[in-house]
Amino acid sequence: MNKKKLISILIILIIAIGGLSLYRALSPKGVEGNKEVTINVIVEGENINYTENFKTDELFLEAVLSANSKELGLTMTDTQYGPMVTGLKDYMADETKEFFSISINGVDAMVGVKEIPVNDKDVYTFEVKGF
């Protein structure tokens, strides 16, 4: 193997390792430990306005929802983008005209429940909205 090929392979390997390290450093992370979070469910048309606090050691919101699925009346559907909340408090969103919007401390989520980190004292609101 000549020196140019060896150098090219080493450079590609260094770039790949650097990219992976950067991804891990910048990706959202959950905080480990005993956390208390609040989950709100709002469905105006059905007069549902549910609020409950949960203690958890989970790192991501999907796990918190799954662990409390009976109490939350949770239904999730697998999509090509990951799991999507389609039902809460036994209300199923009509996927042709509405969805459960997720906000974290009043700010709209930019990712799905599988990627939302769980931090102590965070408030997660699921509100049915139309489109």
ROBA-649032 format. One record per residue: residue number from 1; x, y, z of N, C-alpha, C in turn; residue in three letters. Coordinates in nm, 4 decimals. Each point is the difference from the previous one (the first is absolute). Last residue first. Layout:
BEGIN
torgu;n_u;n_v;n_w;ca_u;ca_v;ca_w;c_u;c_v;c_w;vexba
NUM;X;Y;Z;X;Y;Z;X;Y;Z;ALA .
...
//
This chain:
BEGIN
torgu;n_u;n_v;n_w;ca_u;ca_v;ca_w;c_u;c_v;c_w;vexba
131;-5.4637;2.0914;1.2173;0.0849;0.0487;-0.1084;-0.0806;0.0191;-0.1238;PHE .
130;-0.0516;-0.0299;0.5915;-0.0405;-0.0348;-0.1356;0.1011;0.0502;-0.1010;GLY .
129;0.0580;-0.1634;0.5370;-0.0107;0.1141;-0.0896;-0.0392;-0.0490;-0.1388;LYS .
128;0.0614;-0.1615;0.5577;-0.0552;-0.0336;-0.1310;-0.0164;0.1292;-0.0786;VAL .
127;0.3690;-0.0895;0.3929;-0.1266;0.0678;-0.0301;-0.0447;-0.0358;-0.1411;GLU .
126;0.3700;-0.1071;0.4264;-0.0512;-0.0630;-0.1216;-0.1371;0.0619;-0.0256;PHE .
125;0.4653;0.1258;0.3122;-0.1414;0.0198;-0.0300;-0.0322;-0.0617;-0.1348;THR .
124;0.3883;0.0004;0.4239;-0.0258;-0.0471;-0.1360;-0.1499;0.0087;-0.0242;TYR .
123;0.4003;0.2055;0.3538;-0.1437;-0.0168;-0.0214;-0.0207;-0.0339;-0.1472;VAL .
122;0.4385;-0.0359;0.3867;-0.0541;0.0358;-0.1314;-0.1500;-0.0288;-0.0051;ASP .
121;0.3180;-0.0915;0.3742;-0.0923;0.1144;0.0053;-0.0529;0.0439;-0.1371;LYS .
120;0.4244;-0.3110;-0.0183;-0.0753;0.0270;0.1217;-0.0786;0.1307;-0.0129;ASP .
119;0.1113;-0.2715;-0.4441;0.0758;0.0760;0.0996;-0.0911;0.0319;0.1182;ASN .
118;0.0414;-0.3213;-0.4825;-0.0772;0.0266;0.1222;0.0917;0.0683;0.1005;VAL .
117;0.0026;-0.0190;-0.5744;0.0622;-0.0379;0.1275;-0.0886;0.0402;0.1180;PRO .
116;-0.1252;-0.1367;-0.5203;-0.0153;0.1098;0.0967;0.0607;-0.0436;0.1333;ILE .
115;-0.0434;-0.2773;-0.4049;0.1204;0.0829;0.0067;-0.0096;0.1151;0.0990;GLU .
114;-0.3583;-0.3167;-0.0968;0.1167;-0.0872;0.0163;0.1285;0.0800;0.0205;LYS .
113;-0.4254;0.2077;-0.0987;0.0125;-0.0427;0.1390;0.1224;-0.0877;0.0248;VAL .
112;0.0306;0.3412;-0.4180;-0.1028;-0.0870;0.0549;0.0319;-0.0484;0.1401;GLY .
111;0.1633;0.4863;-0.2055;0.0239;-0.1420;-0.0250;-0.1132;-0.0796;0.0634;VAL .
110;0.0245;0.4680;0.0422;0.0509;-0.0097;-0.1366;0.0293;-0.1443;-0.0393;MET .
109;-0.3528;0.2768;0.3682;0.1067;-0.0983;-0.0198;0.0389;-0.0041;-0.1469;ALA .
108;-0.2130;0.4368;0.2651;-0.0308;-0.1134;-0.0875;0.1215;-0.0899;-0.0187;ASP .
107;-0.0835;0.2905;0.4439;0.0674;0.0159;-0.1292;-0.0281;-0.1247;-0.0847;VAL .
106;-0.1428;0.0574;0.4663;-0.0641;0.1022;-0.0811;0.0623;0.0227;-0.1367;GLY .
105;0.1534;-0.3411;0.3072;0.0070;0.1272;0.0729;-0.0526;0.1147;-0.0853;ASN .
104;-0.0033;-0.3678;-0.2915;0.0837;-0.0226;0.1173;0.0184;0.1350;0.0669;ILE .
103;-0.3753;-0.2474;-0.3683;0.0835;0.1129;0.0402;0.0723;-0.0358;0.1292;SER .
102;-0.2993;-0.2388;-0.4446;0.0767;-0.0151;0.1236;0.0764;0.1287;0.0279;ILE .
101;-0.4714;-0.1874;-0.2818;0.1158;0.0890;-0.0024;0.0701;-0.0130;0.1351;SER .
100;-0.3463;-0.3310;-0.2718;0.0429;0.0441;0.1321;0.1280;0.0808;-0.0164;PHE .
99;-0.3935;-0.0285;-0.3853;0.1155;-0.0706;0.0540;0.0274;0.0503;0.1412;PHE .
98;-0.3894;0.0046;-0.4638;0.0567;0.0509;0.1246;0.1160;-0.0873;0.0467;GLU .
97;-0.2772;-0.0776;-0.4054;-0.0197;0.1432;0.0220;0.0630;0.0565;0.1271;LYS .
96;0.0126;-0.4646;-0.1730;-0.0277;0.0714;-0.1247;-0.0130;0.1499;0.0216;THR .
95;0.0663;-0.3312;0.3534;0.1225;0.0277;-0.0743;-0.0225;0.0720;-0.1324;GLU .
94;-0.2547;-0.0097;0.4786;-0.0394;-0.0344;-0.1367;0.1143;0.0419;-0.0913;ASP .
93;0.0501;-0.1407;0.5306;-0.0003;0.1109;-0.0958;-0.0415;-0.0532;-0.1370;ALA .
92;-0.1378;-0.2059;0.4856;0.0790;-0.0273;-0.1195;-0.0128;0.1181;-0.0959;MET .
91;-0.0589;-0.0917;0.5582;-0.0473;0.0756;-0.1165;0.0949;-0.0277;-0.1160;TYR .
90;0.0560;-0.1628;0.4612;-0.0962;-0.0781;-0.0788;-0.0672;0.0808;-0.1109;ASP .
89;0.3703;0.1595;0.2558;-0.1216;0.0055;0.0824;-0.1172;-0.0615;-0.0768;LYS .
88;0.3455;0.0610;-0.3439;0.0272;0.0223;0.1420;-0.1322;0.0176;0.0724;LEU .
87;0.2394;-0.1408;-0.5272;-0.1099;-0.0010;0.0953;0.0500;0.0205;0.1423;GLY .
86;0.2836;0.0028;-0.3851;-0.1268;0.0153;-0.0726;-0.1202;-0.0011;0.0935;THR .
85;0.5772;0.0653;-0.0346;-0.1119;-0.0081;0.0933;-0.1281;0.0276;-0.0788;VAL .
84;0.4590;-0.2162;-0.2038;-0.0798;0.1226;0.0045;-0.1162;-0.0223;0.0963;MET .
83;0.5291;-0.2219;-0.1451;-0.1321;-0.0115;0.0621;-0.0707;0.1359;0.0079;PRO .
82;0.3487;-0.0430;-0.3951;0.0055;-0.0449;0.1384;-0.1402;-0.0057;0.0582;GLY .
81;0.0972;0.1041;-0.4585;0.0787;0.0974;0.0753;0.0165;-0.0393;0.1459;TYR .
80;-0.2650;-0.2478;-0.3153;0.1356;-0.0006;-0.0557;0.0917;0.0962;0.0740;GLN .
79;-0.3947;-0.1924;0.2867;0.0048;0.0626;-0.1317;0.1429;-0.0086;-0.0516;THR .
78;-0.3546;-0.2191;0.4114;0.1327;0.0060;-0.0605;-0.0111;0.0605;-0.1392;ASP .
77;-0.3269;0.0959;0.4302;0.0069;-0.0651;-0.1295;0.1417;0.0144;-0.0526;THR .
76;-0.2867;0.0183;0.5079;0.1048;0.0504;-0.0891;-0.0017;-0.0831;-0.1271;MET .
75;-0.3171;0.1263;0.4691;0.0101;-0.0771;-0.1231;0.1083;0.0651;-0.0837;THR .
74;-0.1934;0.0227;0.5551;0.0909;0.0281;-0.1112;-0.0169;-0.0958;-0.1165;LEU .
73;-0.1845;0.1368;0.4760;-0.0865;-0.0439;-0.1105;0.0719;0.0186;-0.1325;GLY .
72;0.1684;0.0828;0.4594;-0.0123;0.1039;-0.1018;-0.0973;-0.0370;-0.1110;LEU .
71;0.0989;-0.3057;0.3539;-0.0538;0.1212;0.0623;-0.0237;0.1106;-0.1033;GLU .
70;0.2046;-0.3986;-0.1514;-0.1378;-0.0255;0.0450;-0.0629;0.1262;0.0578;LYS .
69;0.4622;0.0113;-0.1383;-0.0963;-0.0048;-0.1105;-0.1437;-0.0241;0.0447;SER .
68;0.4718;0.0834;0.1995;-0.1259;0.0459;0.0600;-0.1148;-0.0083;-0.0992;ASN .
67;0.4434;-0.1290;-0.1199;-0.0058;-0.0503;0.1373;-0.1317;0.0360;0.0690;ALA .
66;0.0931;0.1688;-0.4370;-0.0234;-0.1451;-0.0032;-0.0143;-0.0572;0.1404;SER .
65;0.1164;0.4580;-0.0459;-0.1365;-0.0240;-0.0471;-0.0328;-0.1490;0.0048;LEU .
64;0.4384;0.1220;0.0980;-0.0892;0.0480;0.1067;-0.1450;-0.0276;-0.0385;VAL .
63;0.3277;-0.0924;-0.3227;0.0045;-0.0977;0.1084;-0.0904;0.0408;0.1165;ALA .
62;0.0537;0.2993;-0.3658;-0.0708;-0.1213;-0.0436;-0.0057;-0.1024;0.1127;GLU .
61;0.2570;0.4029;0.0555;-0.1436;0.0106;0.0242;-0.0764;-0.1251;-0.0414;LEU .
60;0.5214;-0.0233;0.1622;-0.0748;0.0595;-0.1108;-0.1499;-0.0146;0.0229;PHE .
59;0.3248;-0.1488;0.3257;0.0774;0.1032;-0.0677;-0.0788;0.0714;-0.1086;LEU .
58;-0.1547;-0.2484;0.4930;0.0143;-0.0179;-0.1445;0.0750;0.1177;-0.0611;GLU .
57;-0.1529;-0.0840;0.4602;0.1436;-0.0026;-0.0250;0.0267;-0.0165;-0.1493;ASP .
56;-0.4422;0.2087;0.3149;0.0599;-0.0922;-0.0954;0.1518;0.0080;0.0014;THR .
55;-0.5328;0.1790;0.1982;0.1409;-0.0149;0.0380;0.0591;-0.1065;-0.0919;LYS .
54;-0.4395;0.3459;-0.0759;0.0554;-0.1353;0.0019;0.1454;0.0062;0.0450;PHE .
53;-0.5053;0.3065;-0.0179;0.1451;-0.0049;0.0205;0.0441;-0.1451;0.0081;ASN .
52;-0.4446;0.2479;-0.2573;0.0495;-0.0927;0.1018;0.1519;0.0082;0.0057;GLU .
51;-0.4955;0.2067;-0.2463;0.1355;0.0324;0.0437;0.0399;-0.0971;0.1097;THR .
50;-0.4123;0.1085;-0.4105;0.0601;-0.0895;0.0983;0.1413;0.0460;0.0316;TYR .
49;-0.4634;0.1227;-0.2606;0.1096;0.0848;0.0435;0.0650;-0.0702;0.1188;ASN .
48;-0.4221;-0.0602;-0.3908;0.1062;-0.0711;0.0714;0.1116;0.0997;0.0296;ILE .
47;-0.4399;0.0439;-0.2560;0.0148;0.0522;0.1359;0.0996;-0.0817;0.0830;ASN .
46;-0.1015;-0.0358;-0.4819;-0.0511;-0.1045;0.0895;0.0058;0.0426;0.1466;GLU .
45;0.1626;0.2798;-0.3604;-0.1306;-0.0472;-0.0480;-0.0645;-0.1045;0.0889;GLY .
44;0.4502;0.1700;0.0885;-0.1068;0.0976;0.0227;-0.1380;-0.0527;-0.0367;GLU .
43;0.4496;-0.2274;0.1657;-0.0856;-0.0267;-0.1157;-0.1234;0.0872;0.0194;VAL .
42;0.5195;-0.0850;0.2373;-0.1087;0.0941;-0.0264;-0.0718;-0.0415;-0.1283;ILE .
41;0.3784;-0.1664;0.4072;-0.0715;-0.0444;-0.1199;-0.1193;0.0921;-0.0167;VAL .
40;0.5097;-0.0222;0.2846;-0.1316;0.0596;-0.0223;-0.0585;-0.0587;-0.1277;ASN .
39;0.4139;-0.1191;0.3816;-0.0592;-0.0258;-0.1313;-0.1400;0.0580;-0.0013;ILE .
38;0.4957;0.0512;0.2960;-0.1444;0.0196;-0.0084;-0.0450;-0.0274;-0.1423;THR .
37;0.4397;-0.1711;0.3377;-0.0465;0.0719;-0.1185;-0.1519;0.0105;0.0053;VAL .
36;0.4744;-0.1296;0.3094;-0.1447;0.0155;0.0038;-0.0397;0.0850;-0.1197;GLU .
35;0.4457;-0.3448;0.1378;-0.0552;0.1246;-0.0516;-0.1511;0.0019;0.0190;LYS .
34;0.4915;-0.2729;0.1370;-0.1409;0.0098;0.0340;-0.0536;0.1370;-0.0403;ASN .
33;0.4157;-0.2037;-0.2747;-0.0315;0.0251;0.1394;-0.1486;0.0137;0.0201;GLY .
32;0.3145;0.1215;-0.4510;-0.0263;-0.1175;0.0814;-0.0316;0.0411;0.1430;GLU .
31;-0.0801;0.2679;-0.4738;0.0744;0.0071;0.1242;-0.0364;-0.1226;0.0831;VAL .
30;0.0102;0.0668;-0.5596;-0.0822;-0.0002;0.1193;0.0888;0.0052;0.1230;GLY .
29;0.1129;0.1995;-0.5031;0.0250;-0.1051;0.0975;-0.0974;0.0134;0.1160;LYS .
28;0.0966;0.1602;-0.5612;-0.0646;0.0206;0.1298;0.0224;-0.1189;0.0911;PRO .
27;0.3742;0.1264;-0.3708;-0.1340;-0.0582;0.0048;-0.0614;0.0206;0.1388;SER .
26;0.4591;0.1287;-0.1295;-0.1060;0.0971;-0.0265;-0.1413;-0.0565;0.0101;LEU .
25;0.4075;-0.2627;0.0672;0.0135;0.1183;0.0854;-0.1185;0.0951;-0.0156;ALA .
24;0.0385;-0.3886;-0.2766;-0.0290;-0.0371;0.1392;0.0051;0.1205;0.0931;ARG .
23;0.1216;0.0663;-0.4519;-0.1418;-0.0355;0.0101;-0.0369;-0.0327;0.1445;TYR .
22;0.4524;0.0727;-0.0929;-0.0754;0.1255;-0.0053;-0.1495;-0.0267;0.0132;LEU .
21;0.2839;-0.3719;-0.0352;0.0220;0.0688;0.1276;-0.0794;0.1301;0.0075;SER .
20;-0.0011;-0.2351;-0.4063;-0.0743;-0.0737;0.1011;0.0135;0.0666;0.1372;LEU .
19;0.2570;0.1767;-0.3512;-0.1427;0.0250;-0.0227;-0.0860;-0.0699;0.1031;GLY .
18;0.4667;-0.0828;0.0030;-0.0297;0.1380;0.0416;-0.1476;0.0325;-0.0151;GLY .
17;0.1523;-0.4116;-0.1640;0.0043;-0.0005;0.1468;-0.0317;0.1392;0.0545;ILE .
16;0.0335;-0.0396;-0.4670;-0.1145;-0.0772;0.0494;-0.0058;0.0004;0.1522;ALA .
15;0.3758;0.1969;-0.2091;-0.1204;0.0814;-0.0218;-0.1233;-0.0717;0.0537;ILE .
14;0.4053;-0.2372;0.0068;0.0045;0.1109;0.0966;-0.1231;0.0883;-0.0130;ILE .
13;0.0536;-0.3459;-0.3176;-0.0248;-0.0553;0.1321;-0.0023;0.1089;0.1069;LEU .
12;0.1226;0.1200;-0.4360;-0.1436;-0.0343;0.0041;-0.0366;-0.0546;0.1372;ILE .
11;0.4556;0.0822;-0.0763;-0.0742;0.1268;0.0050;-0.1498;-0.0272;0.0089;ILE .
10;0.2847;-0.3703;-0.0602;0.0159;0.0575;0.1337;-0.0783;0.1303;0.0152;LEU .
9;0.0145;-0.2022;-0.4252;-0.0793;-0.0818;0.0917;0.0088;0.0553;0.1418;ILE .
8;0.2690;0.2038;-0.3257;-0.1421;0.0261;-0.0275;-0.0884;-0.0774;0.0964;SER .
7;0.4633;-0.0834;0.0138;-0.0298;0.1328;0.0554;-0.1475;0.0335;-0.0205;ILE .
6;0.1528;-0.3943;-0.1986;0.0058;-0.0126;0.1449;-0.0355;0.1320;0.0673;LEU .
5;0.0432;-0.0048;-0.4672;-0.1193;-0.0737;0.0415;-0.0053;-0.0116;0.1517;LYS .
4;0.3848;0.1957;-0.1832;-0.1160;0.0871;-0.0221;-0.1289;-0.0694;0.0439;LYS .
3;0.4187;-0.2405;0.0077;-0.0145;0.0963;0.1092;-0.1242;0.0881;-0.0165;LYS .
2;-0.0002;-0.4967;-0.2171;0.0864;0.1175;-0.0051;-0.0352;0.1004;0.1097;ASN .
1;-0.0219;-0.5522;-0.0175;-0.0863;0.1177;0.0000;0.0905;0.1234;0.0000;MET .
//
